[in-house]
Amino acid sequence: MTNTARKPASSVDVRIVNAFVRDGEGGNPAGVVLDADHLSEADMQAIAAGTGLSETAFVSGSDIADFKLDFFTPTRRIAHCGHATVGTFSLLASLGRVGEGASSKETVDGPRAIEIRHGAAFMEQLAPAYFGELEWGSDAVREQDVLTALGLTQDDLLPGGNPVVVDTGNRFLLVGVKDPQVLERIAENQDLIEAISEDLDLIGFYPFALPEEGEITATTRMFAPRYGIREEAATGMAAGPLACLLHDRFGVSASRILIEQGRYMTPTSVSLLDVRLSLQNGAISGLMAGGYGKVVREQTVSY
């Protein structure tokens, strides 16, 4: 007789941290598991699925950085995650496990600098690379396919806002629309977005609009069904590419760019993403994207 006995279930405590909160409200929830050295990749994937959030971060020891961070969506590993990084280091700062100033994280593709500024966590991203339609490396995807996936037409676009892939460590497809009202009424086709994201090796789509007044430079939405995310409230790894695009192609000269996300999702969860560009002779040499985190609850997840 075949032995079908199952391994006894284990459990772990997951802290839920809202990252990129604005005045303590809104933000994007991420799971954080501390002291995760004993967990296998299969364990981490099961815990992320059980947590049910867009990303969960697992914190363990590192020989090359202050901490090692592994990131998982409910369906797969992801190399970097902005809001889970901000959530993790905000939590570590609140626990006294990291102080003001420089820190670092190890990821599956190497170390990245982290900085704590007055309790806010900022993460390093790479200088940007841009890829227009002719550089996507796919004969199957054209600009019109991207617009169709978002329920948009050419008339909805901001001048110069045609779809472009931007990579500062993760690849996102950015589309500029002419005003926040167009952004709000986007009717996305999740299946088509997923197919295009798979073809172009994207994390997701990041449409944006430029408000006419106020401190916010851009307001955005983010769709990543390839990673099991219909829409999320804050995406630090996408805010960096957008800040670079605004500087390089839309004449935004400031080295600090504030980006709002989550206003037009259901339910609304308004987030504030703060991007600081490093410039050399007017060119972007690197950037730090960050914000504040707030622990909202704990939950126990079996795996």
Protein Blocks (a to p, Z undefined) as FASTA:
>chain_A
ZZfbdcdddddddddddehiaehigjjdddddehillpcfklmmmmmmmnopabdcdddd
dfkbmbdcddddfkbccfbdfklmmmmmmmmmmnopacehjdddddfeoccddddeehia
cddddddddddfklnopakbcfklmmmmnopafklpcehiaccdddehiacdddddfbfk
lmmmpccdfklmmmmmmmnopabdcdddddfbdjbfbdcddddfknopabacbdfklmmm
mmmmmmmmnopabfbdcddehjlpccddddddddddddeehiafbdcdddddddfbdcdd
dZZ
